[in-house]
Amino acid sequence: MLLRRPERMVPDSSPLEAADVPTPTAPRGHLLVRVSVCAVCRTDLDLAEGRIVAPHYPVIPGHQVVGHVAVGRDVADVREGDRVGIAWIHHACGRCAWCRSGQENLCPYFQSTGCDADGGYAEYAVVPATFAHTIPAALTDAEAAPLLCAGAIGSRSLRLTKLTDGQPLGLVGFGASAHLVIQLARQRYPASPVYVFARNPDERAFARQLGATWTGDPTDVPPERMGAIIDTTPAWKPIVDALPNLAPGGRLVINAIRKSRADQDALLGLDYASHLWMEREIKSVANVTREDVRHVLDVAAEIGLRPTVEELSLEQANVALARLASATAVHGATVLRVASS
């Protein structure tokens, strides 16, 4: 499914085009992966609508890829037929100060799957062997795919909150990432109540099923102020609404690569005294590291963390993007089925 050029999603939009392209070749040190599934991410919508600009078009989106190794050239520890995952992090230089300090997600030469390099909305994808991830046997293809981004970035966001057990946690928005974060939070911080803010009543009901202590609209007032809040929405207003709900010293972590420009005027309502005073802070999350991905895969296998998924065919990729653009409630994550396992 090719993106030939970005365009704003409107009803009946089809920015992605089904097309036959040559099977890619794997250079030395790379794997050619026969794709089984690829989960859909809001970042794919950002790419389709042009908030993220690819270095070349057409480009094949998709960065939550699970498949089997078809070819590996001059690689060790990987054999034909092995099941692997491909995540957003496609390459980092390994030499810069950020890479050497364990922050390869901040590498100035960072390359992303499905943007800088063609991704998993296709029958085959190529990845450097050292950036492929072994999928635990306990996870099905469809269960593993959302963990490669929604799970990994959610886990990283939760860690960056610096929450301590017993402090209330807030989640603003309840999509693919947040529905995994709440499960991780209940395991890591069992004494911490989780308050979920979501516009859609169905999403609020889903959050309660997964253990939310309280749910409400983003403009509602929760039972108490929170030690940390994770925002997963595409807009600015929910952040402005959430900041007064932080306890003194609390941190709001923005789990998003891009925000919509449609409501940037909401930031004009940001008031220092009511939103940031008392050492409240805002922190962004940038990309993921390979360690983030491998950690969440291992944790999922160990504690039984499983995403709720809905499968669509690869040819329905535009349908999946349209749902994201229209804020249609999706319980958990959408996964595109490319081939049978």
Buried (B, 14 or more C-beta within 10 A) or exposed (E): BBBEEBEEBEEEBBBBEEEEEEEBEBEEEBBBBBBBBBBBBBBBBBBBBBBBEBEEEBBBBBBBBBBBBBBBEEBEEBEEEBBBBBBBBBBBBEEBEBBEEEBBBBBEBBBBBBBBBBBBBBBBBBBBBBBBBBBBEEBBBBBBBBBBBBBBBBBBBBBBBBBEEEBBBBBBBBBBBBBBBBBBBBEBBEEBBBBBBBBBEEBBBBBEEBEBBBBBEBEEEBEEBBBBBBBBBBBBBBBBBBBEBBBEEBBBBBBBBBBBEEBEEBEEEBEEEEBBEEEBEBEEBEBBBBEBBBBBBEBBBEEEBBBBBBBBEBEBBBBBBBBBBEBEBBBBBBBBBBBEE
